[in-house]
Amino acid sequence: MIKINLLPQQKRAKVTHAEKDIFFLFFVLVLTAASIFGVDFYVSGQISSLQAPVDSKTAVKKQLEAKVAKINAALKELDDVKRRIKIIKDVRMRQGLPVRYIDELISNIPKNKMWIETFSLNANGQIVLSGVAVDNQSFAEYVEKLRESNYIARVDTQRTSRKTIDGLGLVSFQCSIVAREYFENQGMNGTTNG
């Protein structure tokens, strides 16, 4: 048999799940906070693990920069010492040159054929000679020997003339000689002829 109920249905009272929703919301918040804390902890660990090599390399870089600065200072000091040594060598080379010039002039004089009366040498290597020779050939031979010398750059005859001394007919001469600069003689081996 079938029963039909034509009476209106009674309304049920609404049941709220507020406690469950609050608990679920609290659980989600705790889970989110734990996730954020975990990610922060992981990222901080990664950053510190990457920062450690950077710090050690920075410290090594500072040590190397200090060593490079010391080496650069030593190189600068070495260059300064080399420059000073070169200056001293140049001064020593230049100091000995007037003696070499004079030696070159004296050693090339023909024996008993030529005599020097006056001689002057200035700081620029300019030499002025005057004297007498037995004949023009002796003087010309002397000038040619000087022109072949490594220490003499140029010989200019200023004058030659006949002069009688004690009844002898001699040739009076005056010439100017230009000595080579010291840097032109750096290839010399220390002898008067190169």
C-alpha positions as a LaTeX table, in Angstrom:
\begin{tabular}{lrrr}
\hline
Residue & $x$ (\AA) & $y$ (\AA) & $z$ (\AA) \\
\hline
Met1 & 0.00 & 0.00 & 0.00 \\
Ile2 & 1.06 & 3.40 & $-0.81$ \\
Lys3 & 0.80 & 6.29 & 1.51 \\
Ile4 & 0.78 & 9.76 & 0.31 \\
Asn5 & 1.62 & 12.48 & 2.67 \\
Leu6 & 0.13 & 15.72 & 1.61 \\
Leu7 & 1.19 & 17.63 & 4.61 \\
Pro8 & 3.96 & 20.13 & 4.06 \\
Gln9 & 7.37 & 18.96 & 5.04 \\
Gln10 & 8.96 & 20.31 & 8.08 \\
Lys11 & 12.02 & 22.42 & 7.59 \\
Arg12 & 15.18 & 21.07 & 9.00 \\
Ala13 & 17.42 & 23.27 & 11.04 \\
Lys14 & 20.65 & 24.20 & 9.31 \\
Val15 & 23.71 & 22.56 & 10.76 \\
Thr16 & 26.79 & 24.73 & 10.55 \\
His17 & 30.26 & 23.34 & 10.31 \\
Ala18 & 31.95 & 26.45 & 11.68 \\
Glu19 & 34.18 & 24.49 & 14.00 \\
Lys20 & 35.41 & 22.35 & 11.15 \\
Asp21 & 35.97 & 25.42 & 8.95 \\
Ile22 & 37.90 & 27.22 & 11.67 \\
Phe23 & 40.00 & 24.16 & 12.30 \\
Phe24 & 40.62 & 23.75 & 8.55 \\
Leu25 & 41.56 & 27.46 & 8.21 \\
Phe26 & 43.90 & 27.22 & 11.19 \\
Phe27 & 45.48 & 24.08 & 9.70 \\
Val28 & 46.02 & 25.83 & 6.33 \\
Leu29 & 47.56 & 28.84 & 8.07 \\
Val30 & 49.94 & 26.66 & 10.09 \\
Leu31 & 50.85 & 24.69 & 6.96 \\
Thr32 & 51.46 & 27.93 & 5.00 \\
Ala33 & 53.61 & 29.40 & 7.79 \\
Ala34 & 55.61 & 26.16 & 8.02 \\
Ser35 & 56.09 & 26.17 & 4.24 \\
Ile36 & 57.24 & 29.79 & 4.27 \\
Phe37 & 59.63 & 29.09 & 7.15 \\
Gly38 & 60.96 & 25.96 & 5.39 \\
Val39 & 61.51 & 27.79 & 2.09 \\
Asp40 & 63.19 & 30.70 & 3.94 \\
Phe41 & 65.42 & 28.28 & 5.83 \\
Tyr42 & 66.35 & 26.48 & 2.59 \\
Val43 & 67.05 & 29.71 & 0.65 \\
Ser44 & 69.10 & 31.11 & 3.56 \\
Gly45 & 71.15 & 27.92 & 3.61 \\
Gln46 & 71.72 & 28.16 & $-0.15$ \\
Ile47 & 72.72 & 31.82 & 0.12 \\
Ser48 & 75.16 & 31.15 & 2.95 \\
Ser49 & 76.64 & 28.14 & 1.10 \\
Leu50 & 77.14 & 30.34 & $-1.98$ \\
Gln51 & 78.41 & 33.29 & 0.07 \\
Ala52 & 81.17 & 31.25 & 1.79 \\
Pro53 & 83.23 & 30.75 & $-1.43$ \\
Val54 & 82.71 & 34.40 & $-2.36$ \\
Asp55 & 84.03 & 35.49 & 1.04 \\
Ser56 & 87.03 & 33.17 & 0.83 \\
Lys57 & 87.80 & 34.31 & $-2.72$ \\
Thr58 & 87.49 & 37.94 & $-1.66$ \\
Ala59 & 89.99 & 37.31 & 1.15 \\
Val60 & 92.37 & 35.59 & $-1.30$ \\
Lys61 & 91.93 & 38.50 & $-3.72$ \\
Lys62 & 92.90 & 40.99 & $-1.01$ \\
Gln63 & 96.00 & 38.94 & $-0.16$ \\
Leu64 & 96.96 & 38.73 & $-3.84$ \\
Glu65 & 96.38 & 42.45 & $-4.33$ \\
Ala66 & 98.75 & 43.14 & $-1.42$ \\
Lys67 & 101.36 & 40.84 & $-3.00$ \\
Val68 & 100.87 & 42.49 & $-6.40$ \\
Ala69 & 101.33 & 45.91 & $-4.81$ \\
Lys70 & 104.60 & 44.71 & $-3.22$ \\
Ile71 & 105.77 & 43.26 & $-6.54$ \\
Asn72 & 104.87 & 46.47 & $-8.39$ \\
Ala73 & 106.77 & 48.49 & $-5.79$ \\
Ala74 & 109.76 & 46.16 & $-6.15$ \\
Leu75 & 109.62 & 46.45 & $-9.96$ \\
Lys76 & 109.44 & 50.23 & $-9.71$ \\
Glu77 & 112.41 & 50.22 & $-7.34$ \\
Leu78 & 114.29 & 47.89 & $-9.71$ \\
Asp79 & 113.60 & 50.23 & $-12.64$ \\
Asp80 & 114.84 & 53.13 & $-10.53$ \\
Val81 & 118.02 & 51.22 & $-9.66$ \\
Lys82 & 118.55 & 50.32 & $-13.35$ \\
Arg83 & 118.09 & 53.96 & $-14.30$ \\
Arg84 & 120.62 & 55.03 & $-11.67$ \\
Ile85 & 123.10 & 52.38 & $-12.80$ \\
Lys86 & 122.74 & 53.58 & $-16.40$ \\
Ile87 & 123.36 & 57.17 & $-15.30$ \\
Ile88 & 126.45 & 56.10 & $-13.36$ \\
Lys89 & 127.74 & 54.09 & $-16.33$ \\
Asp90 & 127.14 & 57.04 & $-18.66$ \\
Val91 & 128.94 & 59.39 & $-16.27$ \\
Arg92 & 131.87 & 56.99 & $-15.94$ \\
Met93 & 132.01 & 56.54 & $-19.70$ \\
Arg94 & 131.91 & 60.27 & $-20.22$ \\
Gln95 & 134.57 & 60.88 & $-17.55$ \\
Gly96 & 137.12 & 58.77 & $-19.39$ \\
Leu97 & 136.50 & 60.22 & $-22.82$ \\
Pro98 & 138.63 & 63.40 & $-22.53$ \\
Val99 & 141.63 & 61.20 & $-21.70$ \\
Arg100 & 140.85 & 59.01 & $-24.72$ \\
Tyr101 & 140.52 & 62.09 & $-26.95$ \\
Ile102 & 143.87 & 63.41 & $-25.79$ \\
Asp103 & 145.47 & 59.97 & $-26.11$ \\
Glu104 & 144.13 & 59.71 & $-29.66$ \\
Leu105 & 145.58 & 63.12 & $-30.55$ \\
Ile106 & 148.98 & 62.39 & $-29.00$ \\
Ser107 & 149.43 & 58.78 & $-30.18$ \\
Asn108 & 148.87 & 59.75 & $-33.83$ \\
Ile109 & 151.50 & 62.54 & $-33.91$ \\
Pro110 & 154.31 & 61.55 & $-36.33$ \\
Lys111 & 157.58 & 61.21 & $-34.33$ \\
Asn112 & 160.11 & 64.00 & $-34.91$ \\
Lys113 & 157.96 & 65.43 & $-37.72$ \\
Met114 & 155.30 & 67.40 & $-35.83$ \\
Trp115 & 155.02 & 69.34 & $-32.56$ \\
Ile116 & 151.96 & 70.74 & $-30.75$ \\
Glu117 & 152.30 & 74.30 & $-29.43$ \\
Thr118 & 148.79 & 74.96 & $-28.05$ \\
Phe119 & 145.97 & 72.66 & $-27.16$ \\
Ser120 & 142.48 & 73.34 & $-25.74$ \\
Leu121 & 139.57 & 71.03 & $-25.03$ \\
Asn122 & 136.16 & 72.31 & $-23.93$ \\
Ala123 & 133.30 & 70.43 & $-22.26$ \\
Asn124 & 131.50 & 69.87 & $-25.58$ \\
Gly125 & 134.41 & 67.89 & $-27.04$ \\
Gln126 & 135.69 & 70.76 & $-29.19$ \\
Ile127 & 139.49 & 70.63 & $-29.49$ \\
Val128 & 141.67 & 73.36 & $-30.98$ \\
Leu129 & 145.29 & 72.50 & $-31.87$ \\
Ser130 & 148.08 & 74.62 & $-33.20$ \\
Gly131 & 151.66 & 73.65 & $-33.83$ \\
Val132 & 154.33 & 73.10 & $-36.44$ \\
Ala133 & 155.17 & 70.22 & $-38.76$ \\
Val134 & 158.24 & 69.47 & $-40.87$ \\
Asp135 & 156.15 & 69.52 & $-44.05$ \\
Asn136 & 152.55 & 69.45 & $-45.34$ \\
Gln137 & 152.67 & 65.67 & $-45.87$ \\
Ser138 & 153.34 & 65.04 & $-42.15$ \\
Phe139 & 150.41 & 67.25 & $-41.17$ \\
Ala140 & 148.14 & 65.65 & $-43.81$ \\
Glu141 & 149.10 & 62.15 & $-42.56$ \\
Tyr142 & 148.24 & 63.21 & $-38.99$ \\
Val143 & 144.84 & 64.60 & $-40.06$ \\
Glu144 & 144.02 & 61.38 & $-41.97$ \\
Lys145 & 144.85 & 59.21 & $-38.94$ \\
Leu146 & 142.58 & 61.38 & $-36.78$ \\
Arg147 & 139.71 & 61.09 & $-39.26$ \\
Glu148 & 139.97 & 57.28 & $-39.11$ \\
Ser149 & 139.76 & 57.31 & $-35.29$ \\
Asn150 & 136.61 & 56.13 & $-33.53$ \\
Tyr151 & 136.88 & 58.98 & $-31.01$ \\
Ile152 & 137.14 & 61.83 & $-33.52$ \\
Ala153 & 134.08 & 62.92 & $-35.46$ \\
Arg154 & 135.55 & 65.66 & $-37.65$ \\
Val155 & 138.86 & 67.45 & $-38.29$ \\
Asp156 & 138.78 & 70.93 & $-39.85$ \\
Thr157 & 142.01 & 72.60 & $-40.88$ \\
Gln158 & 141.69 & 76.30 & $-40.15$ \\
Arg159 & 145.03 & 77.45 & $-41.54$ \\
Thr160 & 148.45 & 76.29 & $-42.63$ \\
Ser161 & 151.37 & 78.56 & $-43.44$ \\
Arg162 & 155.14 & 78.54 & $-43.86$ \\
Lys163 & 157.13 & 79.50 & $-40.79$ \\
Thr164 & 160.87 & 79.72 & $-40.27$ \\
Ile165 & 162.19 & 78.61 & $-36.90$ \\
Asp166 & 165.97 & 78.53 & $-36.29$ \\
Gly167 & 166.59 & 78.65 & $-40.01$ \\
Leu168 & 164.31 & 75.70 & $-40.73$ \\
Gly169 & 161.34 & 76.09 & $-43.07$ \\
Leu170 & 158.43 & 74.51 & $-41.18$ \\
Val171 & 154.64 & 74.41 & $-41.69$ \\
Ser172 & 152.58 & 76.16 & $-39.04$ \\
Phe173 & 149.04 & 74.86 & $-38.64$ \\
Gln174 & 145.86 & 75.37 & $-36.68$ \\
Cys175 & 142.95 & 72.95 & $-36.75$ \\
Ser176 & 139.74 & 72.33 & $-34.87$ \\
Ile177 & 138.70 & 68.82 & $-33.98$ \\
Val178 & 135.23 & 67.68 & $-32.98$ \\
Ala179 & 135.21 & 64.63 & $-30.70$ \\
Arg180 & 132.47 & 62.04 & $-30.91$ \\
Glu181 & 129.79 & 62.16 & $-28.28$ \\
Tyr182 & 130.08 & 59.52 & $-25.59$ \\
Phe183 & 126.96 & 57.59 & $-26.68$ \\
Glu184 & 128.54 & 57.09 & $-30.09$ \\
Asn185 & 131.45 & 55.32 & $-28.36$ \\
Gln186 & 129.41 & 52.82 & $-26.34$ \\
Gly187 & 130.35 & 50.02 & $-28.73$ \\
Met188 & 134.04 & 50.63 & $-28.06$ \\
Asn189 & 136.04 & 47.99 & $-26.23$ \\
Gly190 & 138.13 & 50.45 & $-24.27$ \\
Thr191 & 141.07 & 50.78 & $-26.64$ \\
Thr192 & 141.90 & 54.01 & $-28.38$ \\
Asn193 & 141.25 & 52.56 & $-31.81$ \\
Gly194 & 137.93 & 50.91 & $-31.07$ \\
\hline
\end{tabular}
